[in-house]
Amino acid sequence: MRRAISEADKAKAKAEVPIGCVIVQDGRIIARAHNLRESSQDPAGHAELLAIRKAARKLGSWRLLNTTLYVTLEPCVMCMGAIILARIPKAVFGCYDPKGGAAGSLFDLSSDFRLNHQVELVPKILEKECAAMLSNFFAELRKRNKNKSTV
């Protein structure tokens, strides 16, 4: 998770929402990414999707069997769908996302037996650190926006 947090720091340095993701297989990181929605103007520029694409290219397969995905924030519906479709067996995340989470907050797609794959979830890993990173980012953003409107 510390490596995912490092990726989130890279996103923050680019004025992106600080979310980072790494995918591990056999104890090695095979892909890493951070949010790039703003800089790419791509609504699908989420850390998880970018890392999944990199891992698939590295392994030469869309089936990311025997991997674990680590992400600093609970995956959204889009990302949880991609995790399921990529057959990733385990997702570890830092903090819950009460406004958009699809791994227990708003929805729990991970264990829906109507789908053809289920995902083992490990939540709340370095939760306080991940949550603080996001809270601080949005507090700074609100402060900057408030200062702009008063000038």
N, C-alpha and C positions, 0 to 999 in steps of 0.2 A: 504494500500500500504506500510505503514511502516513495517508491518510484512513481506511482500514480500522482502523488502529491507534487513531486518534482515537475511532472508534466503540467499539472494545474498551475504551478508557478510560471511556467513558460506562457501559458494562456494569459495569465494576469499581466505579464510584461507586454503583451500585445493588445491590452485593453479588451481582452475576451473574457467571458465568464470563466472563472478559474475551475475548470473541470479537467481532470486528467485520467488517462486509462492506460493500462499495460495488459498484455496477454502473455501468459507464461505456459510453457510446455516443458516437461522434464526438468524443472528448476531453472530454466533459462527464459529470459524475456525474448519473445519472438516478434513482438510489435509493441509500439508505444505511440500515443497521440494525445493531443489536447484539443479543446474546442477551437474551431476556426470559423464559426458562423459569421461573425462580423467582417473579418478580413476577406473571406471568400464570398460573402453575401450568398451563402448556401444554407438553406434551412436544415439540410441534412448534415451539416458540418459539425456534428457532435463527436466528442472524443471516442466514444465506443464504436461508432460506425467507421471512423477513420482507422482505428486500430484493427477492427475486424477485417477491413479491406486489405490492410498491410499484411496481416497474419495469413490471410487466404493466398495472397501473392507469394509470400515466403514459403508456405507449405505446398503450393501448387494444387490446392483443393479448397472448395468452399466449406467442406466439412471440417470444422475445427475441433475434432475429437481429441480427448485427452489434454484439454487446455483449461486454464482458469483465467477468467477475466477479472481484473481489479479496477475499480472506478471509484472516484472520490464522492460521487453523488448517486443516489438510487436511479437506475435507468428509467427513462420515460417509455411510453408505449412504443414509439418507433424503435428505440434502442433495444428494448426487451424483445420485441419482435425479431430484430436482427440477431440477437443472441440465440433465440430459439431456432431460427432458420439456419444459423451456422452450426447448430448442434453443439454449442459450448455447454459442457456439463455443469460448470460451477461458476457463479458470479459472486464476487466479494465486493461489498461497497461500504463507503464511509458513513454517510449520513442519509437519512430518509429525506425525500422531497414531498412534503405534504400537498404541494400544488400540482405536481405532475408525475409522481412516481408510479411505476407499474410493477413494482416488486414488493408490494405490501401496503403502500400508502393509499393511493386512490384505487388501484387495481392490483391483482397479483396474477400476472400471466404465467409466472414461473411454474406453477403447479396445476394449471388448468388441463385436466386430462382429456379435454376435447381436442387439444392440440397434439401433434405427433411427437413432441419432445418436451421434457420437463427439465428444469434447471434447479440445481441445488443452490440455495442462497445463503450467504454468510454476511449478515448486516452488522453495522455499527463498529467497524474496524477503524480505529483512530477517528472515531466519530467526532469528538470535540474539535480536533484539529481541522478536519474537513469542513465542519459546520462553521467554525470561526473564519476560515478562509473565505467562504462564500458570504457570510454576514459582513465581514470587513469590506469586501469588494463592493457590495451593494450600498453600504453606508457611505463609502467614499464616492461612489457614483451619484448618490442622492445629493451629497454635499456639493460636488462639482456642478451638478445641474441647478441646484438652488443658487449657487454663486453666479452662474451664467445668467439666470433670470433676474437677478438684482442689479446687474451691471448695466 
